[in-house]
Amino acid sequence: MRAARLLRPLVFAASLGPVVFLALGALQGTLGANPIEAITRSTGVWTLRFMLLTLAVTPLRVWSGWNDVIRVRRMLGLFAFFYGSLHLVTYVWLDQFFDWAAIVKDVAKRPFITAGFSAYVLLVPLALTSTAAMIRRLGGRTWRRLHRLAYVAAAIGVVHYWWLVKLDTRPPRNYGILLAVLLLVRLFTVRKS
């Protein structure tokens, strides 16, 4: 019982680790020759990781019988949105300096940005409807249907990452494989129940 109570604060603290590491790196000047790119890449990768962690909670609960893990699913999803927001803000503010004309040109020239923005747009309603009050207001069935968009957002996030990298496509490919496995597990679990 005590372990269950410690789970949420421990996951919360661990989830803040990447942003704390980035902040310290920025303050100490250890993010490399292009710190803006380092922050952009890191927040993007952590967005995808948190999306996949969120999607992995239900299979983990079903397979292991560890029901307490469901208590952190919402938190993990909100951290995916948090890191996605940092990723977008870094691009719009630090990379483009709110130059909307340049952003539009960049989107037209580099479709991976359109994919990333699309994935973020899908995360917005998920974050906004993550409260218990919204679950009640929407009704369980509608809420579950809406939150299946998490798989779509994650898939678009993988495409965004894949189109971004030029040489080593192993990381986005590995995230894509993991997402495919999670989706198959989900489909198998739904059919079984």
Stockholm file with secondary structure:
# STOCKHOLM 1.0

chainA/1-193         MRAARLLRPLVFAASLGPVVFLALGALQGTLGANPIEAITRSTGVWTLRFMLLTLAVTPLRVWSGWNDVIRVRRMLGLFAFFYGSLHLVTYVWLDQFFDWAAIVKDVAKRPFITAGFSAYVLLVPLALTSTAAMIRRLGGRTWRRLHRLAYVAAAIGVVHYWWLVKLDTRPPRNYGILLAVLLLVRLFTVRKS
#=GR chainA/1-193 SS CHHHHHHHHHHHHHHHHHHHHHHHHHHHTCSCSCHHHHHHHHHHHHHHHHHHHHHHHHHHHHHHCCGGGGGGHHHHHHHHHHHHHHHHHIIIIIITTTCHHHHHHHHHHCHHHHHHHHHHHHHHHHHHTCSHHHHHHHCHHHHHHHHTHHHHHHHHHHHHHHHHCSSCCHHHHHHHHHHHHHHHHHHHHHHHC
#=GC SS_cons         CHHHHHHHHHHHHHHHHHHHHHHHHHHHTCSCSCHHHHHHHHHHHHHHHHHHHHHHHHHHHHHHCCGGGGGGHHHHHHHHHHHHHHHHHIIIIIITTTCHHHHHHHHHHCHHHHHHHHHHHHHHHHHHTCSHHHHHHHCHHHHHHHHTHHHHHHHHHHHHHHHHCSSCCHHHHHHHHHHHHHHHHHHHHHHHC
//
